[in-house]
Amino acid sequence: MISPSILIKGAGEMASAVAHRLYRANMRHICLIDLERPLAVRRTVSFCPALETGTATVEEIEARKASTAQEVTEAWKQGRLAVAQIDCWQAHPLFKPDIVIDAILAKRNLGTRLDEAPLVIALGPGFCAGTDAHMVIETNRGHDLGRVIQKGFAAPNTGIPGSIAGFAAERVLRAPCDGEFTAWREIADKVEKGAAIGQVGKTPVTAPLEGILRGLIRSGTLVSKGLKIGDIDPRGDVAYCHTISDKARAIAGSVLEAVLSHANRS
């Protein structure tokens, strides 16, 4: 049985999809780490809310907050994922990982190193396979989405969100200025074009199109101008708010491929 100890950097949408796929493949020693106040937008399909509420569930798989090595082990014994604050991990690593997966999607390397584990996998631009990580997963939509790169870089950041029902950049809500975000609506709400979603400081944030509010950053979060704070899905299906996306599933499947190719190498 292949059951390595896995550390996933990040506990937002993509990191959670990776954890979900690995867990479904019966890899049960998984811990995700994230900021005390995560910046995840698609919080209903992310495990990071466990840092605030104690638990979080994504498609029937549950994660529990852990602050000590004992709590991580206890979560694993209960058949759950563990989620810890990144500063807790940095102060005192809770276990020695066999695999490190950088799923922060910061579009740059925030400190991941090739020597952090026997297998280091990184998602998206900002990493070089063979230098920063053993393998890099392509996250850019298109022909190469999900490609496992063993030498070289993923495609550079385009800055353009993927198109959904013909809408790309206009479906993403971004902070109009620096300040504290206050939400007036909730994920899964139906919104009309021009509807008030919330405000940053005293500046309102309005919906650029009609659809379902698929993602929204946590109310009370301090944000910087231009930061992604919401996501409107023009397809209008509320179920999409609570299920892993096609892109996230594809990337998670590629991570599983990378893990198994390492485990089954000659």
Secondary structure, DSSP 4 states (H G I P E B T S, - for coil): ----EEEEE--SHHHHHHHHHHHHTT--EEEEEE-SS---S-GGG-STTHHHHSEEEETTEEEEE--SHHHHHHHHHTT-EEEEEHHHHHHS-SS--SEEEE----SS-SS--GGGSSEEEEESTT-EETTTBSEEE--SSSTTTT-EESSEEPPPP---PPPBTTBSGGGEEE-SSSEEEEESS-TT-EE-TT-EEEEETTEEEE-SSSEEEEEEPPTT-EE-TT-EEEEEETT--GGGGGS--HHHHHHHHHHHHHHHHHHT--
